[in-house]
Structure formats: structure tokens, C-alpha cells
Amino acid sequence: MNADGPPQVRTTTTSLRIVEALRELDGAGVTELANRLDISKSAVHKHLTTLHRLGYVRREGNTYQVGLQFLHLGLYARDRLPVFETGRDAVERLAEATGHATNLMVYDGGYGVYVRHIPGGGDDPIREGERVYLHATAAGKAILAFLDEGERRSVLERIGLPEMTEKTITDRARLERELRSVRDQRLAFDREEYAEGYQCVASPVVGPDGVTAAAVSVSGSMDRMTGKTLEEDVTGLVVSTAKSIENELLSR
């Protein structure tokens, strides 16, 4: 029995570590993976061979990359989410209305995942499907604020508050104060806390159980999202969009 939880299948864990390393390294060879993961080259090769045969890894010479089979599975998982089915059209309308990058984030095991991202032009730091720390993004803070208290405490203790930029909130007490404000106003802001030069505003989509199902956000560069644009125009549209998705979920 694993002291930190239920038993794990070691071979499955190793295969997934290899896949994650391939993503982080943007492709790698057997030797590089073995050194990074502290696994023998023969073991790495066996896992890669199996993953390649099943379509989860592709090979280009001596370099391996994550395979497109994961795209099929990821899209399947995303499309089955009730909040994605309900919210994707609303998020697209929000993008048209604001002209900025628009996002729909869901909670996933202590992290936030952007299940829908509509770029707004420029050097956009967000990628659809990306898994991010909750405390460093506006959408993540909107989700954190409405999590069950025990779950929120568990997330913050297990994952911590890693620093993404010099403006990321890394103090637990300060974050808790901000989350109380988010609960009161149903609004969260990220001012260069996730990526330098970018700001974001978000509002939670709260499910029938009172816990966040997701969050809607709009992000943009500092020179485009400032003053009245951020504090009034975009903010009102984000709140109304999140509320409309929430109402549709409640009526299902």
C-alpha cells in the first residue's frame, strides 16, 4: 500500500511520466528521457515502443513526440462536460463582443484547464487544453473562491502557491483575503500574475450544489485592457456571460 494513497500500477505511472516529459521537452530521445526521469534506457525504450505501437507516441528519427491519439481522447473528454456543451457558444459571443481573448476554464484535480480558448490577437500566453495553477489566474481564483472549503484547503496545501511572475500571489493569507472578495463580488482579477504584460478578469459559473463548475474569463495585454475597458466594459460582459451559462446549467 502506498502511504500517500491507494496502490499504483508502476508501469502505467512510468508510461505517463514519459509522456509528460515528452510534452515538457517538446520531444526527446531515449537517452534524454532516461537521464531526466532516472530510468534505464532499456525501460524507456520498451515504454516508447509500446506507446508508439498504440498511437500515443510518434517517432521522427531518434526523437519521440506525443502522439495525436491523445487529441482524440482529450476532445472526447472535453465534449462530454455539461459546462462545455452549455457554455461554448456563450464564450464565442463574448469574444465577438469584447475583441479580446476569451476563455472557459474548468476545475480538474487541483488545477484549472482551459477547455475553450478564443485568441484575441497578439502574443497570447494562453493555450487551449493547458493545465494551470489556480491561484495565478483570474479564472482559477474564481474557481478557488467557490470550492468546498475542505477541498480548497487541500489544494493549497498540496500544490502550494508557485510563483509564475513577480506579481503572483504567493502569500496564503493575502490569497484568502482576495478569495473572500471574489465570493462577495463574483469577480476575480489577474494583473500580470500569470504572464507579464497581461491582465484578466473572470467570473465563476456556480453549479446547483453551490460549488464552481467553471469560470469565464477575458484576457488581454496591458495596453489594451486598462482603465474603463477592464473595470467596466469587459467586466460587465464577463459577469453576464458566466451567469447565463450558470442559469442554463440550473435549468437542465
N, C-alpha and C positions, 0 to 999 in steps of 0.2 A: 504493500500500500504506500502510495506517495504521501508524505507528511503534509504536503501543501494542497492536497485534493485527491480526487479519485485516481485510480491507476491509469497510466497512459501506455499506448502501444508505441514502443520506441521507434520502430521502423517508420511508422506514419509521421511521428514527430520529426524524425530526421529528414524525410522527404519534404515536408513543409518548410523546414528550416532552409533547405537547399533552394526551394522555390523563392522564399523571401529574400535570400541572399542574391539570387539572380536578378530580382527586381531592384534591390538596393544598388547592386553593382552595374546595372544596365547590361547584363550579360557577363559571363565569365567562363573560364576553362576549368578543368578538373583540379589542377594544382592550386589555382587561386581559391577555389571553393574549399578545398581540403585545408589550406592554411587558415582561411578566415574562420571556418567552423570547427577547427581542431578535430577533423575526421580523416581517416585514412583515405588515400587516393582511390584505392580499390573499392571502398564502400561508396564513395561519392560517385564513382563510375557506374556501379551497379544501380544506384538510385536513379541516376540520369538516364541510363539505358531504359529502365522500366518506364520512367516518366515520358521519355521520348516516344516509346512504342505506343503509349496510351494517348499521345497528343497533347500532353500537358507541358512539354518542353520541346523546343525546336532547336536544330543544330545548324550552325553556319561555320563550316570548317572545324576548328577545335574549340569554338565558342558556343555556349549554350544560352538560349534565351527562353523567357517564359512563353508558353505556347498559347494559341488562340482558343484552346478548349476552355480556358478559364473565362474568356469573354462570354461564351455561351452560357456558362453556369452563373456568372455574375449578372447578366441581363435577366436570366430566369428568376434569380433570387430577388432582384430589384422589382421586376414587373409584378411579382406576387404581393408586394407590400400595399396594403389598402391605402396608405397615405400617399404613395407614389401615384397610384391609379387615380386617386381623387385630386391630387394637387398639381400634377404636371401641367395641365392646361392653364391653371391659375398662375403658376410661376412664369409660364411663357407670356401671358398677358402682362404680368408685372414687368418683365424685361422690356416689352414693347413700350410700356408707359413711362419707364424711367430712363431707358437708354443705357443702363448700367448692367454690369454682371449680376446675375440673379441666381439664387441657389435654394435648393431644398435639401436639408440635412436630416438624417435620422440617427437615433442612438443605437450603438452596436457594441455591447460588452465593454463599456467604459470609455469608448471613443465616439467620435462623430464621423459619419460617412456622407459625402456629398453624392446623393443618388441622382440629382439633377443639377446641372450647371450650364447656364447660358452665358457665354462670354460677352463682355461689353466692350471689347476692343482694347488695344494696348497690351502691355506685358502682364497678362493676368496670372496671378500666383496660384489660383485655384484650379484643380483638375477634377473632372467628374470621376467618381469612384474612389477618390482619395480619402484615406482614413486619418483623422487629425485629432490632436488633443483638444478636449472640450474647453478648457479654461482660457485658451489663447485666441478663440474666435467668438464673434458675436452670436452666431447660431449655436455654438457649443455652450456658451453661457446661458442662453435662453433655455436650452435643454437641461443643463445642470440645475438651474433655479427651480424647476418643477419636477425634478426627480424625487422619488421617495427619499426621505431624509437618511435612512439607513443605507440605501444604495448610493446616494451622493457621497456620504462619508467613506464608504468602501472604495469608491472610485478614486477619491482624492488621496486616500491613504495608500492605495495600491499603485497608482500611476504617478502621483505627485503632481508638481507644477513645473515641468521643464520650461526653460527659457527659450523662446523662439527668436525674440528680438530684445533689445534693451528695455522695451516698454511692456513686455509681457508681465502680467501679474504673477509673481512667484511667492507672495505672502498670503498664507491661508486666511488670516483674519481680514485682510483687505478684500480678498475674493469673496468671502462670506458676506461682507457689507454690500458689495456690489450685487451679489445674487439676491439679497433682500430687496434692493431697489428694482431689480428686474422683475421680481414677483409682484411688486406693487404697481409697476408701470407697464408690465408686459412688453418691455423694450430692453434690448441689450446692445451695447456698442463695443466695437473693437477699433481702437485708434492706434494703428501700427503695431499691434500686439502679436499678430500672426506673420505679417510681412511688412518690411519697411516701405513707407510711401503709400500704404493702402489703408483705407478705413472701411468699416462695415457696420450696418445696422440690421438687427434681427428681431423677430417676434416669434414666440412659441406657438405651436399647434398642440393644444392640450386635449388629450383623449377623454372619453367618458369616465375613466377612473380617476381623473384629476392629475394624471401624470403625462408628461410631454410625449407625444407621438413623433414629433419632428419640430423643425424650425425653418422659417423662411427668412432669407437674408438678401440684401443688396450690397454689393461692394464696389469700390472704385478707387482710383488714385486720389491722393490728397488734393491735387489741383482741380479735380472735377467734383469731388464730394466734400464740400466745405460750406460753412455758414448755413443759410436758409435751405440750400439744396439738401443737406444732410439732416438738419434738425427738424425741418417741417415738411418739405415736399416729399422726399423719399420715405421718411418715417411714417407718414400717414398711410401711404400706399402699402408699405410692408405690413403694418398692423391690420389693415382691412383685408389684405390677401390671406394672411395667416388665419384670421377669424373666419373668412369664408370657407377655407379648407376644413377648419375645425367644425363648423356648422354642418358641412356635408358629411363628415365622418359621424357626427352625432345622429344624423338622420338616416344613416344606412341601416 
